[in-house]
Structures are given as C-alpha cells and as structure tokens.
Amino acid sequence: MCEYMRILAVSDQVESTLYDHFKKGHFEQPDLILSCGDLAPEYLSFLVTVFNVPLFYVRGNHDIRYEPDPPGGCTDIDGKIVRFQALNIMGLEGSRWYNGGPVQYTEKRMKRKIRKFRFKIWRKGGIDIVIAHAPPRNIHDAEDPCHRGFRSFRHFIDQYAPAYFLHGHIHANFTRSAQRVTVVKRTHVINCFGYYLFEIKK
C-alpha cells in the first residue's frame, strides 16, 4: 500500500483560515510545513505551534525582521540540504537584486551559491524538493527587476530534476490549484502564494 506525506507550503500572504480564523480540525493536518518567504515570523511560529510538525523556511526579500527575531521553533534551510523522512529538501532564499536590500542576489551570486551544492547533492543522492523565494526565469515570473526569476534555477532544474520546485514572490489569484503548477520535464514548479497543500509519495 502506497503511503503519502501531506505538505503545507506557505508564502507571501497571511491566510486568515490559517491564522485569525484558524480552527483545529477544520484544516487538514500536514506532516511538514515549508515556507517560501515574505511572511511575518510570528505567523510561522503560530503554524509550527498549532500543527506541531517541523517547519523549514527560507527568507524572502522583505524578511529583514528575521535577523533579530527569527520564527521560533522553525528551521532556516537557506544554503542547506535537510533530510525529512525519505526526502532531501534544499533551500535558496531571496529575490533578484533590485535596490541593494539584504536578501537580494545578482544572477552571478546565486549561480555561485548553487555551485556549492554540487558535492552535497551527489553525496545525498539527489534532491526531492527545492524551496526558494524567487521563481525560475520565465516560469511564473515578471519582467520588472524585482520579480524576474533566476536563470540559474532553470539550469538547476535541467541538471538535477527535483520532483518539486516551490517558490513564492509572485502574487497571483488562483481559482484552481492547477493554475499554480508548471511542469518542466519531471519537475513540478509551484507558486505557493498564500498556501498550497499537496501530497507526495513517501
């Protein structure tokens, strides 16, 4: 019998059903929470408390409060690969550089950052999920300097084919879940604005 893990991905917008109007039992219990950035630290602390499951996060370009006041009970995985049950999960914070903020990267800096993962990925036997703030270039992104995706993310997908590449940063209204998802070869690229609940085979 096939078993599935339920993952709650959040990004950019506090959802009232998960915060102000949250009622235990009215929302499916996740096994893991992943945050793609630009969320208040107290919101993440609330989620990890009420669901009592691990929460891994990366910072978005507006998450300057995390430096003095990180979300309690949560784990920053920027620049790391963590193992959760049978999954290898990798984190990449920040947006494209546009005004010199502290969580912004030029394409060249992000490319160097990704290059440092090569040995870790080989040693761990691949990557299952990437959580990033920004999207890959030409997938869900925009043309203004702040909201352009990273070309190096596209190269990463082509080379390592993670099952899921989760991102935020791009605010959009979705009428159905399928509008969030673009499949690139074997990788599901998902815009997690607000929240997205999905299942993955263990």
Secondary structure as a PSIPRED ss2 file (coil, helix, strand):
# PSIPRED VFORMAT (PSIPRED V4.0)

   1 M C   1.000  0.000  0.000
   2 C C   1.000  0.000  0.000
   3 E C   1.000  0.000  0.000
   4 Y E   0.000  0.000  1.000
   5 M E   0.000  0.000  1.000
   6 R E   0.000  0.000  1.000
   7 I E   0.000  0.000  1.000
   8 L E   0.000  0.000  1.000
   9 A E   0.000  0.000  1.000
  10 V E   0.000  0.000  1.000
  11 S E   0.000  0.000  1.000
  12 D C   1.000  0.000  0.000
  13 Q C   1.000  0.000  0.000
  14 V C   1.000  0.000  0.000
  15 E C   1.000  0.000  0.000
  16 S H   0.000  1.000  0.000
  17 T H   0.000  1.000  0.000
  18 L H   0.000  1.000  0.000
  19 Y C   1.000  0.000  0.000
  20 D C   1.000  0.000  0.000
  21 H C   1.000  0.000  0.000
  22 F C   1.000  0.000  0.000
  23 K C   1.000  0.000  0.000
  24 K C   1.000  0.000  0.000
  25 G C   1.000  0.000  0.000
  26 H C   1.000  0.000  0.000
  27 F C   1.000  0.000  0.000
  28 E C   1.000  0.000  0.000
  29 Q C   1.000  0.000  0.000
  30 P C   1.000  0.000  0.000
  31 D C   1.000  0.000  0.000
  32 L E   0.000  0.000  1.000
  33 I E   0.000  0.000  1.000
  34 L E   0.000  0.000  1.000
  35 S E   0.000  0.000  1.000
  36 C C   1.000  0.000  0.000
  37 G C   1.000  0.000  0.000
  38 D C   1.000  0.000  0.000
  39 L C   1.000  0.000  0.000
  40 A C   1.000  0.000  0.000
  41 P H   0.000  1.000  0.000
  42 E H   0.000  1.000  0.000
  43 Y H   0.000  1.000  0.000
  44 L H   0.000  1.000  0.000
  45 S H   0.000  1.000  0.000
  46 F H   0.000  1.000  0.000
  47 L H   0.000  1.000  0.000
  48 V H   0.000  1.000  0.000
  49 T H   0.000  1.000  0.000
  50 V H   0.000  1.000  0.000
  51 F H   0.000  1.000  0.000
  52 N C   1.000  0.000  0.000
  53 V C   1.000  0.000  0.000
  54 P C   1.000  0.000  0.000
  55 L E   0.000  0.000  1.000
  56 F E   0.000  0.000  1.000
  57 Y E   0.000  0.000  1.000
  58 V C   1.000  0.000  0.000
  59 R C   1.000  0.000  0.000
  60 G C   1.000  0.000  0.000
  61 N C   1.000  0.000  0.000
  62 H C   1.000  0.000  0.000
  63 D C   1.000  0.000  0.000
  64 I H   0.000  1.000  0.000
  65 R H   0.000  1.000  0.000
  66 Y H   0.000  1.000  0.000
  67 E C   1.000  0.000  0.000
  68 P C   1.000  0.000  0.000
  69 D C   1.000  0.000  0.000
  70 P C   1.000  0.000  0.000
  71 P C   1.000  0.000  0.000
  72 G C   1.000  0.000  0.000
  73 G C   1.000  0.000  0.000
  74 C C   1.000  0.000  0.000
  75 T E   0.000  0.000  1.000
  76 D E   0.000  0.000  1.000
  77 I C   1.000  0.000  0.000
  78 D E   0.000  0.000  1.000
  79 G C   1.000  0.000  0.000
  80 K C   1.000  0.000  0.000
  81 I E   0.000  0.000  1.000
  82 V E   0.000  0.000  1.000
  83 R E   0.000  0.000  1.000
  84 F E   0.000  0.000  1.000
  85 Q C   1.000  0.000  0.000
  86 A C   1.000  0.000  0.000
  87 L E   0.000  0.000  1.000
  88 N E   0.000  0.000  1.000
  89 I E   0.000  0.000  1.000
  90 M E   0.000  0.000  1.000
  91 G E   0.000  0.000  1.000
  92 L E   0.000  0.000  1.000
  93 E C   1.000  0.000  0.000
  94 G C   1.000  0.000  0.000
  95 S E   0.000  0.000  1.000
  96 R E   0.000  0.000  1.000
  97 W C   1.000  0.000  0.000
  98 Y C   1.000  0.000  0.000
  99 N C   1.000  0.000  0.000
 100 G C   1.000  0.000  0.000
 101 G C   1.000  0.000  0.000
 102 P C   1.000  0.000  0.000
 103 V C   1.000  0.000  0.000
 104 Q E   0.000  0.000  1.000
 105 Y E   0.000  0.000  1.000
 106 T C   1.000  0.000  0.000
 107 E H   0.000  1.000  0.000
 108 K H   0.000  1.000  0.000
 109 R H   0.000  1.000  0.000
 110 M H   0.000  1.000  0.000
 111 K H   0.000  1.000  0.000
 112 R H   0.000  1.000  0.000
 113 K H   0.000  1.000  0.000
 114 I H   0.000  1.000  0.000
 115 R H   0.000  1.000  0.000
 116 K C   1.000  0.000  0.000
 117 F C   1.000  0.000  0.000
 118 R H   0.000  1.000  0.000
 119 F H   0.000  1.000  0.000
 120 K H   0.000  1.000  0.000
 121 I H   0.000  1.000  0.000
 122 W H   0.000  1.000  0.000
 123 R H   0.000  1.000  0.000
 124 K H   0.000  1.000  0.000
 125 G C   1.000  0.000  0.000
 126 G C   1.000  0.000  0.000
 127 I C   1.000  0.000  0.000
 128 D C   1.000  0.000  0.000
 129 I E   0.000  0.000  1.000
 130 V E   0.000  0.000  1.000
 131 I E   0.000  0.000  1.000
 132 A E   0.000  0.000  1.000
 133 H C   1.000  0.000  0.000
 134 A C   1.000  0.000  0.000
 135 P C   1.000  0.000  0.000
 136 P E   0.000  0.000  1.000
 137 R C   1.000  0.000  0.000
 138 N C   1.000  0.000  0.000
 139 I C   1.000  0.000  0.000
 140 H C   1.000  0.000  0.000
 141 D C   1.000  0.000  0.000
 142 A C   1.000  0.000  0.000
 143 E C   1.000  0.000  0.000
 144 D C   1.000  0.000  0.000
 145 P C   1.000  0.000  0.000
 146 C C   1.000  0.000  0.000
 147 H C   1.000  0.000  0.000
 148 R C   1.000  0.000  0.000
 149 G C   1.000  0.000  0.000
 150 F E   0.000  0.000  1.000
 151 R H   0.000  1.000  0.000
 152 S H   0.000  1.000  0.000
 153 F H   0.000  1.000  0.000
 154 R H   0.000  1.000  0.000
 155 H H   0.000  1.000  0.000
 156 F H   0.000  1.000  0.000
 157 I H   0.000  1.000  0.000
 158 D H   0.000  1.000  0.000
 159 Q H   0.000  1.000  0.000
 160 Y H   0.000  1.000  0.000
 161 A C   1.000  0.000  0.000
 162 P C   1.000  0.000  0.000
 163 A C   1.000  0.000  0.000
 164 Y E   0.000  0.000  1.000
 165 F E   0.000  0.000  1.000
 166 L E   0.000  0.000  1.000
 167 H E   0.000  0.000  1.000
 168 G C   1.000  0.000  0.000
 169 H C   1.000  0.000  0.000
 170 I C   1.000  0.000  0.000
 171 H C   1.000  0.000  0.000
 172 A C   1.000  0.000  0.000
 173 N C   1.000  0.000  0.000
 174 F C   1.000  0.000  0.000
 175 T C   1.000  0.000  0.000
 176 R C   1.000  0.000  0.000
 177 S H   0.000  1.000  0.000
 178 A H   0.000  1.000  0.000
 179 Q H   0.000  1.000  0.000
 180 R H   0.000  1.000  0.000
 181 V E   0.000  0.000  1.000
 182 T E   0.000  0.000  1.000
 183 V E   0.000  0.000  1.000
 184 V E   0.000  0.000  1.000
 185 K C   1.000  0.000  0.000
 186 R C   1.000  0.000  0.000
 187 T E   0.000  0.000  1.000
 188 H E   0.000  0.000  1.000
 189 V E   0.000  0.000  1.000
 190 I E   0.000  0.000  1.000
 191 N E   0.000  0.000  1.000
 192 C C   1.000  0.000  0.000
 193 F C   1.000  0.000  0.000
 194 G E   0.000  0.000  1.000
 195 Y E   0.000  0.000  1.000
 196 Y E   0.000  0.000  1.000
 197 L E   0.000  0.000  1.000
 198 F E   0.000  0.000  1.000
 199 E E   0.000  0.000  1.000
 200 I E   0.000  0.000  1.000
 201 K E   0.000  0.000  1.000
 202 K C   1.000  0.000  0.000
